[in-house]
Amino acid sequence: MYHENAPGEAWGQEELPGVDRISLSVEKTDVADRVDQPDLEGVEELALVHVDITMEGSANSELLKLAFEVAENDDGEWKLWRDQ
């Protein structure tokens, strides 16, 4: 999910407790900004994406409005670069 050269660390159990009991679905995405060929190793393009995600647990449902920076790697795959 995270780009192999991303700064920082990927989310772990501490950041997403109970993730095995939660269902996430992307409702809407909007690209707010793009940078072609940034000066970052292994990154072809960066994009700031605003995302509406529905998080459903066993008892409730919640709509989250988030922003993520995503990066395209050398293989053409888009992966998380950094959460905003």
C-alpha positions as CSV (number, residue, x, y, z in Angstrom):
1,M,0.0,0.0,0.0
2,Y,2.8,2.4,0.8
3,H,5.4,3.4,-1.8
4,E,8.7,1.6,-1.2
5,N,10.6,4.9,-0.8
6,A,8.0,6.7,1.2
7,P,9.2,8.9,4.1
8,G,8.2,7.7,7.5
9,E,6.6,4.4,8.3
10,A,3.4,2.6,7.1
11,W,0.4,2.5,9.4
12,G,0.5,-0.3,11.9
13,Q,-1.8,-1.8,14.5
14,E,-1.4,1.2,16.8
15,E,-2.7,3.6,14.2
16,L,-5.6,1.4,13.1
17,P,-6.8,-0.7,16.1
18,G,-9.3,-3.3,15.2
19,V,-8.6,-3.0,11.5
20,D,-9.4,-6.7,11.0
21,R,-13.0,-5.8,12.0
22,I,-13.4,-2.7,9.8
23,S,-14.4,-2.4,6.2
24,L,-13.2,0.7,4.2
25,S,-14.6,1.8,0.9
26,V,-13.6,4.8,-1.2
27,E,-16.7,6.8,-2.1
28,K,-15.1,9.7,-4.0
29,T,-11.6,10.9,-5.0
30,D,-10.5,14.3,-6.3
31,V,-6.9,15.1,-7.4
32,A,-6.1,18.5,-6.0
33,D,-2.5,18.9,-7.2
34,R,0.1,17.0,-9.3
35,V,3.9,17.2,-9.6
36,D,5.4,15.5,-12.7
37,Q,8.9,14.0,-12.3
38,P,9.7,15.2,-8.8
39,D,13.3,14.9,-7.7
40,L,12.6,11.8,-5.6
41,E,14.2,8.4,-6.2
42,G,11.8,5.9,-7.6
43,V,9.0,8.4,-8.0
44,E,7.6,9.3,-11.4
45,E,4.8,11.6,-10.3
46,L,3.2,12.8,-7.0
47,A,-0.4,13.8,-6.5
48,L,-2.4,15.2,-3.6
49,V,-5.7,13.4,-3.5
50,H,-8.8,14.3,-1.4
51,V,-10.7,11.1,-0.5
52,D,-14.1,10.4,1.0
53,I,-14.0,7.0,2.7
54,T,-16.7,5.1,4.4
55,M,-15.5,3.1,7.4
56,E,-17.9,0.4,8.6
57,G,-17.4,-1.5,11.8
58,S,-19.6,-4.0,13.5
59,A,-21.9,-1.4,15.1
60,N,-21.5,1.9,13.2
61,S,-20.6,3.6,9.9
62,E,-18.6,6.8,9.5
63,L,-17.7,9.0,6.5
64,L,-14.2,10.3,6.6
65,K,-12.8,13.1,4.5
66,L,-9.1,12.6,4.2
67,A,-6.2,13.8,2.0
68,F,-3.3,11.6,0.9
69,E,-0.2,12.3,-1.1
70,V,0.3,9.4,-3.5
71,A,3.3,8.5,-5.7
72,E,3.6,6.6,-8.9
73,N,6.6,4.2,-8.8
74,D,8.8,3.1,-11.7
75,D,6.3,0.2,-12.4
76,G,3.4,2.6,-12.9
77,E,1.7,1.7,-9.6
78,W,0.2,4.4,-7.4
79,K,1.0,4.0,-3.7
80,L,0.6,6.1,-0.6
81,W,3.5,8.5,-0.1
82,R,2.3,10.4,3.0
83,D,-1.0,11.0,4.8
84,Q,-1.9,14.6,5.2
